[in-house]
Amino acid sequence: MLIEERIADYLEIAASDAPAPGGGSVVALCGALGAAMTEMVCNLTVGKEKYKDEEERMRRILAETTALRRELEAAVDEDAAAYRAFMDAMALPKDTAAEKEARTQAMQEALKGATLTPLGAAKSAAKILPLAKEVLAHGNQNAYSDAVVSALLARTAVIGSLQNVRINLPSVRDEGFVADVRAQMAALEESAIRLEGEILKEAREQGD
């Protein structure tokens, strides 16, 4: 599993001509790191007398971001699996009309899977941003820069994952599926960009 590789080994594989990990896996890892940064701010806040009134809030956020990190860790490998499924579909025989039809159907299903996998990663990463904003405002102020890093990584994971969705959609023939996915993409992208801007603005104000 890619997620179990040493960081240095993962980077070497990503830099090579191997088809996976590709961009989808890499941005899922960015999202997982983003979640980890919000978790860290929570852990640096919980148990501190100065922030005792925020204890319940931080524990709630910690539980939510831990779950999101696990989802994005899984997506690191799910992206590679989706790619392999599409390549397996392409390799199916196409000598007869029946084989061609079966191959086309398998490719379409694999394309949908390769679309839904990064879309799911984008949704998970998008949920990190409001949590990062919350810990920026209420968490340990000595770690407010880590909350900003969390947001930047999460936003990258959202936008990057959506690029992997976007590249597959033109090949999907199910128009209803495509329309639904495009609507979800627009909402996710708008929200991620807006929240990142709000977080950066708040961070600048805290730093001044």
Secondary structure as UniProt FT lines:
FT   HELIX           2..4
FT   HELIX           7..15
FT   HELIX           23..45
FT   TURN            46..47
FT   HELIX           49..54
FT   HELIX           55..90
FT   HELIX           97..138
FT   HELIX           141..143
FT   HELIX           144..168
FT   HELIX           169..171
FT   HELIX           175..207
//
